[in-house]
Amino acid sequence: MTAKPRIRASSRERILDAAAELVTEVGSGHLTLDAVAERAGLSKGGLLYNFPSKDALLQGMLERLIAEVTAHRASLRAEQQVRRNLEAWLSVTASLQTRCGEMKAVANGLLAASAENPRLLEPARDAIKNDWERLKATSDDRPAAMLAWLAVEGLSSLEMHDLSPLTDQDRKEIADAIDKLLEKGISR
């Protein structure tokens, strides 16, 4: 049996992985560059080469989070048959599926960090604006698509702030209702 060649992550990816783990464990407010460098197995100089400041590291984490959601949307698109309100469906499905686990913890940490530096959320603002514009421009039923998108964003906001009273069953029922809304529409 031959061993598989081991693929090493780039130092940038190791840093982002370490930072995500630490944000999940201690929150962004307690995140230090020293702790990230240690967790990534790099010197602080190696970390600073990739991310010259904590804000740059947080920005990198947000950009990677956005890229992961975008990649997830692309994989959903590749699997999906033609359907009504496709862009809206891709947007809400990717949002519902990627806002849990470590990704949720990282997003929560970045939200907390943005209280000190609101500019950190600029890439998220741009991504959300682009998503909204694409959804409006491509939907077969704009009111249904906009309502579905807003429902998922509202649900995400409740979950991000740990305010959601929803059970897993409630969440599934809402996801099913949103899917039905996008498929059947409301503007007929």
C-alpha positions as CSV (number, residue, x, y, z in Angstrom):
1,M,0.0,0.0,0.0
2,T,1.5,3.3,-1.0
3,A,1.2,6.3,1.2
4,K,-0.6,9.4,-0.2
5,P,1.6,12.4,-0.7
6,R,1.0,14.8,2.1
7,I,-0.2,18.2,1.0
8,R,1.0,21.0,3.3
9,A,-1.1,24.0,3.8
10,S,0.5,27.4,3.0
11,S,1.6,29.4,6.0
12,R,-1.2,31.9,5.2
13,E,-3.8,29.1,5.4
14,R,-2.3,27.7,8.6
15,I,-2.5,31.1,10.1
16,L,-6.1,31.5,9.1
17,D,-6.9,28.0,10.4
18,A,-5.2,28.8,13.7
19,A,-7.0,32.1,14.1
20,A,-10.4,30.5,13.4
21,E,-9.7,27.9,16.0
22,L,-8.7,30.5,18.5
23,V,-11.6,32.8,17.8
24,T,-13.9,29.8,18.3
25,E,-12.2,29.1,21.6
26,V,-11.6,32.5,23.1
27,G,-13.4,35.1,20.9
28,S,-11.8,37.8,18.7
29,G,-11.3,40.2,21.7
30,H,-8.8,37.8,23.2
31,L,-7.1,36.8,20.0
32,T,-3.4,37.7,20.0
33,L,-0.9,37.5,17.2
34,D,1.4,35.6,19.5
35,A,-1.2,32.9,20.2
36,V,-2.0,32.6,16.5
37,A,1.6,32.3,15.5
38,E,2.1,29.6,18.2
39,R,-1.0,27.7,17.2
40,A,0.1,27.8,13.5
41,G,3.6,26.6,14.3
42,L,5.2,29.8,12.9
43,S,7.3,32.6,14.3
44,K,5.6,35.9,14.9
45,G,7.7,37.3,12.1
46,G,6.2,34.6,9.8
47,L,2.7,35.6,10.8
48,L,3.5,39.3,10.4
49,Y,4.9,38.7,6.9
50,N,1.4,37.4,5.9
51,F,-0.7,39.7,8.2
52,P,1.1,42.8,9.4
53,S,-1.6,43.5,12.1
54,K,-4.5,42.0,14.0
55,D,-6.9,43.9,11.8
56,A,-5.2,42.5,8.7
57,L,-5.6,39.0,10.1
58,L,-9.3,39.6,10.9
59,Q,-9.8,41.0,7.4
60,G,-8.1,37.9,6.0
61,M,-10.5,35.7,8.0
62,L,-13.5,37.6,6.8
63,E,-12.3,37.4,3.1
64,R,-11.8,33.6,3.5
65,L,-15.3,33.3,5.1
66,I,-16.8,35.1,2.1
67,A,-14.8,32.9,-0.3
68,E,-16.0,29.8,1.4
69,V,-19.6,30.8,1.1
70,T,-19.0,31.8,-2.5
71,A,-17.4,28.4,-3.2
72,H,-20.3,26.6,-1.5
73,R,-22.8,28.5,-3.6
74,A,-20.8,27.5,-6.7
75,S,-20.9,23.8,-5.7
76,L,-24.7,24.1,-5.1
77,R,-25.0,25.7,-8.6
78,A,-23.2,22.8,-10.2
79,E,-25.5,20.3,-8.6
80,Q,-28.8,22.2,-9.2
81,Q,-31.1,21.7,-12.1
82,V,-32.8,24.8,-13.6
83,R,-35.4,26.1,-11.1
84,R,-37.3,29.3,-10.4
85,N,-35.5,32.0,-8.5
86,L,-32.2,30.2,-8.8
87,E,-29.9,32.9,-7.5
88,A,-32.2,33.5,-4.5
89,W,-32.3,29.8,-3.8
90,L,-28.5,29.6,-4.0
91,S,-28.1,32.5,-1.7
92,V,-30.5,31.4,1.0
93,T,-29.4,27.7,0.8
94,A,-25.7,28.6,1.1
95,S,-26.5,31.0,4.0
96,L,-28.5,28.4,5.9
97,Q,-25.9,25.6,5.4
98,T,-22.8,27.6,6.2
99,R,-23.9,29.5,9.3
100,C,-23.2,26.9,11.8
101,G,-20.3,25.3,13.6
102,E,-16.9,26.9,13.3
103,M,-18.0,29.2,10.5
104,K,-20.7,30.6,12.8
105,A,-18.2,31.1,15.6
106,V,-15.8,32.9,13.2
107,A,-18.6,35.1,11.9
108,N,-19.6,36.0,15.5
109,G,-16.0,36.8,16.4
110,L,-15.6,39.0,13.4
111,L,-18.9,40.8,14.2
112,A,-17.6,41.4,17.7
113,A,-14.3,42.7,16.4
114,S,-16.1,45.1,14.0
115,A,-17.5,47.0,17.0
116,E,-14.0,48.3,17.5
117,N,-13.3,48.7,13.8
118,P,-16.4,49.0,11.6
119,R,-14.2,49.1,8.5
120,L,-13.5,45.4,9.0
121,L,-16.9,44.6,7.6
122,E,-16.4,46.4,4.3
123,P,-15.8,43.1,2.4
124,A,-19.0,41.7,3.9
125,R,-21.0,44.9,3.0
126,D,-19.8,44.6,-0.5
127,A,-20.6,40.8,-0.7
128,I,-24.1,41.4,0.7
129,K,-24.8,44.3,-1.6
130,N,-23.7,42.3,-4.6
131,D,-25.8,39.3,-3.5
132,W,-28.8,41.5,-3.1
133,E,-28.4,43.2,-6.5
134,R,-27.8,39.8,-8.2
135,L,-30.9,38.4,-6.5
136,K,-33.1,41.3,-7.6
137,A,-31.8,41.2,-11.2
138,T,-32.2,37.5,-11.8
139,S,-35.3,36.4,-9.8
140,D,-38.4,35.2,-11.6
141,D,-40.4,36.4,-8.6
142,R,-38.7,39.4,-7.0
143,P,-41.0,39.7,-4.0
144,A,-40.6,36.1,-3.1
145,A,-36.9,36.2,-3.6
146,M,-36.5,39.3,-1.5
147,L,-38.7,38.0,1.3
148,A,-36.8,34.7,1.4
149,W,-33.5,36.4,1.5
150,L,-34.6,38.8,4.3
151,A,-36.0,35.9,6.3
152,V,-32.7,34.0,6.2
153,E,-30.7,37.2,7.0
154,G,-33.1,37.8,10.0
155,L,-32.7,34.2,11.1
156,S,-28.9,34.5,10.8
157,S,-28.9,37.7,12.8
158,L,-30.8,36.1,15.6
159,E,-28.5,33.2,15.6
160,M,-25.4,35.3,15.4
161,H,-26.4,37.3,18.4
162,D,-27.5,34.1,20.3
163,L,-31.1,35.4,20.5
164,S,-32.8,32.7,18.5
165,P,-35.5,30.7,20.2
166,L,-35.8,28.3,17.3
167,T,-35.3,24.6,17.7
168,D,-33.6,22.5,15.0
169,Q,-37.1,21.4,13.9
170,D,-38.3,25.1,13.7
171,R,-35.3,25.9,11.6
172,K,-36.0,23.0,9.2
173,E,-39.6,24.0,8.9
174,I,-38.5,27.6,8.1
175,A,-36.0,26.3,5.5
176,D,-38.7,24.2,3.9
177,A,-41.2,27.1,3.8
178,I,-38.5,29.3,2.2
179,D,-37.8,26.7,-0.4
180,K,-41.5,26.4,-1.1
181,L,-41.9,30.2,-1.3
182,L,-39.1,30.4,-3.9
183,E,-40.5,27.6,-5.9
184,K,-44.1,28.6,-6.0
185,G,-43.7,32.4,-5.6
186,I,-46.1,35.0,-4.4
187,S,-46.6,37.4,-7.3
188,R,-49.1,35.4,-9.4
